[in-house]
Amino acid sequence: MELGIKEPMVKMDRSLEVKPLPIAACIGSYLNPFQLCLGWLVVDPKQVIVTSHCGVVTKVYDQPGCFSVPICGKETRKVSTAMQSLDLPNSKIVDGNGSPIMASAIINYVVVDPRQAIYGTTNYMNYLMINASAILKAVIGNHTYNDLKANTLQINKDLADTLQPQVDVAGLKILSVSLNELNYAPEIAASMLKKQAAGAMIEARKLIVEGAVQIANDAVTKLQEGNLKLTDEDKVKIVTNLLTVTCGDSSAQPAIIV
């Protein structure tokens, strides 16, 4: 599906490669009397910590435990590798027919490249939210409200497939995207409900008329099978009365002929 969104070219920045500890950081930490007390790093399960010294990435800790780290010129950044969810807020979007609808979505994702998540963007969660909101508007704008309701699974897949290339630069993997809420905007909701009600009424009327015609036809046939002679005028009266009773909205009032 063409949405006019270019896929970013994702390449690992050479500055993010792990490099040896700078000599200045090594000597400074060795001579620092607080190294023994402060030079420890605790990594929790499902957590990755990237350390840098003097602006150079020096180590990626992706195993839980306690590690000794030189403190001179040290900077640490943490990122979770557990599955995360993002709830896109409800927003007004114009569908393929030009009707305003309110839509929101839930995104399940996981960080697969911690260095890209930490250094590839200023804030990977904010980056994901902004791009996901744009993708949501683009995909929904190519479908009508009825299509969105009828093909929810395919729409969810299109959202995930379209969003994935945009977040590769942030080291993220999209696990699923699900439309959470999908309704007409308040200003047209009442009108659309009337339209749906009218359509349902027409379908009901068609069914009632078809049944009434069948009932009238069966009644005339049964009367004739009982050796009752009916003129065309009699048939018209019977059919008219049956159709009136069957198709009428109010209860029939019996008439007694004396």
C-alpha positions in Angstrom: 0.0 0.0 0.0 1.4 3.3 -1.1 1.2 6.0 1.5 3.8 8.4 0.3 6.1 7.7 3.2 9.8 7.0 2.5 11.5 4.3 4.4 14.5 5.6 6.3 17.9 4.2 5.4 19.1 2.7 8.7 22.8 2.2 9.2 24.7 1.7 12.4 26.6 4.9 13.1 30.3 4.2 13.6 30.4 6.4 16.6 28.0 3.9 18.3 30.5 1.0 18.0 32.1 -0.2 21.2 35.6 1.1 21.6 38.4 0.6 24.1 38.4 2.6 27.3 40.2 5.9 26.7 43.5 6.2 28.5 42.5 9.3 30.3 39.4 7.6 31.8 41.5 4.5 32.7 44.2 6.4 34.5 41.8 8.9 36.2 39.7 6.0 37.5 42.7 4.1 38.7 43.9 7.1 40.7 40.5 8.1 42.0 40.1 7.0 45.7 36.3 6.6 45.3 36.7 4.0 42.5 36.3 1.1 44.9 33.1 2.5 46.4 31.4 4.1 43.4 32.6 2.0 40.5 29.8 -0.5 40.5 27.0 -1.0 38.1 23.9 -3.2 38.7 22.1 -4.5 35.7 18.5 -5.8 36.2 16.9 -8.6 34.2 15.4 -7.5 30.9 17.6 -4.4 31.0 20.5 -3.1 29.0 23.0 -0.4 30.2 25.3 1.3 27.8 28.3 3.0 29.3 30.4 5.7 27.7 33.7 7.3 28.8 34.8 10.7 27.5 32.1 10.6 24.8 33.0 7.1 23.5 30.8 4.0 23.9 32.9 1.6 25.8 30.6 -1.3 27.0 27.1 -2.7 26.5 25.9 -4.6 29.6 23.1 -6.9 28.5 23.4 -9.6 31.2 21.9 -9.1 34.7 24.5 -8.8 37.5 26.9 -6.4 39.3 29.9 -5.1 37.3 32.9 -2.9 38.1 33.1 0.2 35.9 35.7 3.0 35.7 34.0 6.1 37.1 36.2 8.8 35.5 34.3 10.4 32.6 31.6 7.8 32.9 28.1 8.2 31.6 25.4 5.4 31.7 22.1 5.1 29.9 19.5 2.4 30.5 16.9 0.9 28.3 14.4 -1.9 29.0 14.3 -4.9 26.6 11.0 -6.1 28.0 7.8 -5.9 25.8 6.3 -2.5 26.1 3.0 -0.9 25.1 2.0 2.5 23.8 -1.5 3.8 23.9 -2.0 6.3 21.1 -4.6 8.9 22.3 -7.9 9.3 20.6 -7.6 11.7 17.7 -9.9 13.0 15.0 -9.1 11.6 11.5 -10.8 12.1 8.2 -11.6 8.7 6.5 -11.6 7.9 2.8 -15.1 9.4 2.4 -14.2 12.6 4.1 -16.1 11.8 7.3 -14.4 12.7 10.5 -13.9 9.7 12.9 -12.3 9.3 16.3 -9.6 6.6 16.3 -7.0 5.4 18.7 -4.6 2.4 18.8 -2.4 0.3 21.0 1.1 -0.6 19.9 3.1 -3.4 21.4 6.9 -3.2 20.7 10.3 -4.2 22.0 13.7 -2.7 21.9 16.0 -4.9 19.8 19.0 -2.5 19.4 19.7 -0.7 22.7 22.4 1.5 21.2 20.1 2.7 18.5 17.3 3.3 21.0 19.5 5.3 23.3 21.6 7.3 20.8 19.6 7.0 17.5 16.9 9.4 18.7 16.5 11.9 21.5 13.7 10.0 23.1 12.6 6.8 21.3 9.2 6.6 23.0 8.3 10.1 21.9 9.7 9.3 18.4 7.5 6.2 18.3 4.4 8.1 19.4 4.8 10.9 16.8 5.5 8.5 13.9 2.7 6.1 14.9 0.2 9.0 15.0 1.2 10.0 11.5 0.9 6.4 10.2 -2.5 6.0 11.9 -3.8 9.0 10.1 -2.3 8.0 6.7 -3.7 4.4 6.8 -7.1 5.4 8.1 -7.3 8.1 5.5 -7.1 5.5 2.7 -10.2 3.6 4.0 -13.8 4.2 4.7 -15.4 3.8 8.1 -17.2 0.6 7.0 -13.9 -0.8 5.6 -12.2 -0.2 8.9 -14.9 -2.0 10.8 -15.1 -4.9 8.4 -11.4 -5.5 7.8 -9.9 -4.7 11.3 -7.3 -7.5 11.2 -5.9 -6.4 7.8 -5.9 -2.7 8.8 -3.9 -3.7 12.0 -1.4 -5.5 9.8 -1.1 -2.6 7.4 -0.4 -0.3 10.4 2.3 -2.5 11.8 4.0 -3.1 8.4 3.9 0.6 7.6 5.2 1.7 11.0 8.1 -0.7 11.2 10.5 0.9 8.7 10.0 4.3 10.4 11.2 3.0 13.8 14.1 0.9 12.7 16.3 4.0 13.3 15.3 3.8 17.0 16.1 0.1 17.3 12.5 -0.9 17.8 10.5 -3.9 16.6 6.8 -3.5 16.3 5.0 -6.7 17.5 1.5 -5.6 16.9 -0.8 -2.6 16.3 -4.4 -2.8 17.2 -7.2 -0.3 16.7 -8.5 0.5 20.1 -11.4 2.8 19.4 -13.1 3.6 16.2 -16.2 5.8 16.2 -17.7 8.7 14.2 -16.8 12.1 15.5 -19.5 13.6 17.8 -20.6 16.3 15.2 -21.8 13.6 12.8 -22.5 10.7 15.1 -26.2 11.5 15.4 -26.6 11.8 11.6 -24.8 8.6 10.9 -26.9 6.7 13.5 -30.0 8.0 11.7 -28.6 6.7 8.4 -27.9 3.3 9.9 -31.3 3.2 11.5 -32.9 4.0 8.2 -31.0 1.3 6.4 -32.0 -1.2 9.0 -35.7 -0.1 8.7 -35.6 -0.6 4.9 -34.1 -4.1 5.3 -36.8 -4.9 7.8 -39.6 -3.6 5.6 -38.3 -5.6 2.6 -38.4 -8.8 4.7 -41.9 -7.9 6.0 -43.3 -7.3 2.5 -41.8 -10.5 1.1 -43.4 -12.4 4.0 -46.7 -10.7 3.5 -46.9 -11.5 -0.2 -46.1 -15.1 0.5 -48.8 -15.3 3.2 -51.4 -13.7 0.9 -50.5 -16.0 -2.0 -50.7 -19.1 0.3 -54.1 -17.9 1.7 -55.6 -17.5 -1.8 -54.2 -20.9 -2.8 -55.5 -22.7 0.2 -59.0 -21.2 -0.2 -59.1 -22.3 -3.8 -58.0 -25.8 -2.9 -61.0 -26.0 -0.5 -63.3 -25.7 -3.5 -64.1 -22.1 -2.7 -64.8 -20.2 -5.8 -63.2 -16.8 -5.7 -63.6 -14.0 -8.2 -60.8 -11.7 -9.1 -62.5 -9.1 -7.0 -62.5 -11.4 -4.0 -58.9 -12.3 -4.4 -58.0 -8.6 -4.5 -59.9 -7.9 -1.3 -58.3 -10.9 0.5 -54.8 -9.9 -0.6 -55.4 -6.2 0.2 -56.6 -7.1 3.7 -53.8 -9.5 4.4 -51.1 -7.1 3.2 -52.7 -4.3 5.3 -52.7 -6.4 8.5 -49.2 -7.9 7.9 -47.4 -4.7 6.9 -49.2 -2.3 9.1 -47.4 -0.8 12.2 -50.5 -0.8 14.4 -52.6 -3.7 15.5 -55.5 -4.7 13.2 -59.0 -3.8 14.4 -61.5 -6.6 13.6 -64.7 -5.6 11.8 -67.9 -7.5 12.5 -70.3 -7.7 9.5 -73.9 -8.3 10.4 
